[in-house]
Amino acid sequence: MSESLKMTRANVPVRFRLVLWLFVLSAVAFLDRTNISIAGVEIAREFHLDNTRLGWVFSAFLIGYAIFQIPGGAFAQRLGPRRSLAICVIWWGVFTALTALVPPGVIGALFLLVLVRFALGAGEATMYPASNRFIERWFPMNERGKANGLIFAGVGAGSGLTPPLVTAIILYWGWRASFWFSALVGLAVGAIWYFSSRDTPEEHPRVSSAELEKIVRGREDVGGEFSVGRQIAGESLEPGLGLSLESEIAAAHKVKSPTPWAKVLASKEVLALFLSYFSFCYVAWIYFSWFYIYLVQVRGLNLKSSALYTMIPFIAMTVGCLLGGVASDWLAQRAGVRLGRCWLSALALIATAVLLVVGSRVHQAQSASIVLACGAGALYLSQSCYWSMTADYAGRHSGVVSGMMNMGGQIGGAVTASVTPLIAAHFGWQASFMTAAVLAALGGLAWLLVDPKARLVQERKPVASRA
């Protein structure tokens, strides 16, 4: 390795190197889940499925994904993000490969496809609750918008690369080969994550003392280990009186805090985020499941042109995630967390609604694709705010709370996967986009019910000190 590369790596904090790998994991997750939307035309032809039944296959993934969000969050909270993500990536690989193994002409093929996609969704459910748990432990609060923006930029990157990549594989080797490819990539990426990551910065051998102190001081351990660790250690609770950070960490790892379910279920913040994320994912999954087919069947583009124009919304999502994450942290620090977390998201979702209405009414196919892509970019300006807010609000319970929020989102995705073609069949595709626009606007208004300074568990903020 060259000296310049070594110096570059040394200058990049470990937390940002690991979050870059979560970006890759996020991209692979969306490669695994959106490849079927590109292969859907071939799958429907081989198994004699109409759009409604193909929608059932799309929805099966999202139903499994939604049902297992809270168990996935609890699983991540129990095992930590390192092991839980490694296990779920192995699960993805197995069931992505099983999709390709459903034989042509078999009786009950539709049932088998639905079952395999449901199981794949159940396995992927751990991905983002585990990532949010990682962010809550590894990042100070004033960096969480950027970190989440980077992770969810992987959504756009993975989804954007999927159309040309999967289309090329299908054209040369058939749709089944695209699933084998996705499975092998996932297994490789998961192995690298397991060997390079740790659950907390305290456990990672490459984290410097300066980086560790910055993380601990900035992450506001709400209901966290450090405040309890001081009491267990039997040392003074006052900072700077001799308790080393290492002693505090050792005591903290002995502490387990049960999830305060009554507070979670009674929280207006959790309810508002649940409903708003339902709207967010309803809109997002029009792009993930139906946009490619919409361009082929409604706008009349050919296979290669559709693959090209299907990339544009996902490029916009990637840019939106990155800009939204940076803007959220910048506004939160300079103008307050309400503007940086809540108003930014509300305005982004309302802008999305406007662009969906306009884009669906544009007659020229290429222009419509670009306007609708701008709607996807506007939508994803709000993405990091959802996950930063749950990390800020729930602290060490962020895995479960973000899982509950994401469950609402995936219910929205499952609804759009099945309902969008039904609305289109009876009332036209403009009605489908209008429905999404109304939900986007309502999701934006729900953000105004969220108090960004509220906390699930109120604790005094600990101060980490070194002896």
C-alpha positions, 0 to 999 in steps of 0.5 A: 500500500502506498504511503499516501493511501496509508496517510489518507486512511489514517486521517479518516476516522474509523467511524466514517470508514465503517459507515462507508461500508454500511453504504455498500451494504445498503446498496447490496440490500437494494440490489437484492430487493429491486432486481426482481422489478427489472426481472419482473417482465421476464418472470411474469412471462415465464410463469404466466403472471399478470401485473396484479399477481406480480404485485403479490410477489413484490408485496410478499417481500415487503410484508415479511420485511414489515412484520419482522422490523420490530423483531429485527430491531430487538435482534440487533439490540441483543446481538449488536450490529456486527453479528446481526448484520452478518447473519442477515446478509447470509440469509439474504444470499440464501433466499436470493439464490432460492428465487432463481431455483424456482423451476419453470412450469412447476405447480404452485410457482406463484406460491413458491415465489411469494414464500421465498420473497416473504422470507427474503424480506424477513431476513432483510428486516434487520438491516436498517434497525441494526444500522441505526443502532450502529449510528447511535453508538458510533456517532455524536448527535451532530454527525448523525444526519450526515452518517444516515445520509451516507447509509441511505445514499446506498439505497439510491446507488444500489437501486440505480446500478440495478437496472443496467446491471441486471438488464445486461445479465438478463440479456446475456445469461437470463433472469436467474443469473441476476439472482445468483450474482446478487447472492454472491455479492451480498455474501462477500460484502457481509464477510468483509463487514463482519471482520472489519467492524465492531459493535461499539467504538470502545471495542474497536482496536483502531479507534484512537483515544481522541476519536473515542472521546469525541464520540462519547461526549457527543452521543448523549447516552439517553438511558445509556450505559455510561450514566449507569456504569458510574453507579455500578463502579461505585465511583463518584458521579462527578466528572473528573474525579478519578474514574477512567473511561476504561473502567466506566466502559467495563462497568457499562457492558454489564448493564442491560436496559429493558425496552420501555414498551409502554412509553414507546407505544404511547409516544406521539413521536413514534406514532407520527414517524410511523405514519409519516414513514408509511407515506414515505415508503408508499411513494418510494416503492412506486419507484422500486417496484413499478417505475421500470414497468411503467416506462415499458408498458405505459410510456412505451420505452424499450428494454434498454431505454427503460433501464437507462431512464429507470436509473435517473430517480435512483441517482436523484435519491443518492444525491438527495440522501447526501444533501439532505443529511448534510443540510439536516445537521447544518440547519440543526446546529445553526437554526435549531433541530426543529428546522433541521429535522422536522421542517426540512422533512415536511417541505421535502415531502410536500415538494415531492407531492407537487413533482409527482402530480406534474411528472405524471401529466407530462406527455413526453416520456423522457421529460416525465422521467426526469420530473418524476426523478426530481420527485424521488430526489426531493423525497430522499432529502428527508430520509436521514431525518427519520433515522437521525430522529429515532436515534436521537429520541430513543438512544440505546433503544433506537434499534426497536424504535426505528424498527417500529417506524420502518415497519410502518414504512414497509406496510406502505411499501407493501400497499403500493406494490399491490394497490398501485397496479389496481388503481392504474387498471381502474382509473389510470396511472395518473390516479396512481401518482395522485394517490402517492402525492396526497400521501406524501403531503400528509406525511410531510404534515405528520412531521409537524407533530414531532418534538425533536427535543423529546426523549424516550427515556430522560437521563442526565447526560454523562461526562466521560473522563480519563483518569 
